[in-house]
């Protein structure tokens, strides 16, 4: 319970003052709740990583990692925080600096920053999914091309949309259309 003890000593009183209460505690896991927000701080021993999740509800939390903090709260992480975090104490100190500084907004009831993070994460997820689906569709089209199944190839490219495919596939598309 060393992780919990260090984090509670560093953040417990501050979070309580901000209207949060400790609602769950397990080894390497702390969950704080207020009327409006949930803060989960945990440690993954296997990955040797410390994690922070914040959200408005239990099922709607976002991982607040270094890139999110840098993008939305503290642009110069290396200057303002202990990077890399070599110890649990470093992690606790960084969270305290975040919550008492430019990341304080994350804990507020109507946090615009948290809303912006949610939109960003959702957009990133949609883009990732889109890219993955495009890659799968192009692989399927490639298999049709390799077997000289030009009808299937053209059909698959039409479903993707000619404007969304790389130049090499556009050339193959022209050739396939001529062979039909």
Secondary structure, DSSP 8 states (H G I E B T S, - for coil): -HHHHHHIIIIIHHHHHTT-EEEEEETTEEEEE-SS-EEEEEEETTTTEEEEEEEEETTEEEE--HHHHHHHT-S-HHHHS-SS--SHHHHHHHHHHHHHTTTGGGGSTT-HHHHHHHHHHHHHHHHHHHHHHHHHHHHHHHHHHHTT-HHHHHHHHHHH-GGGS-HHHHHHHHHHHHH-
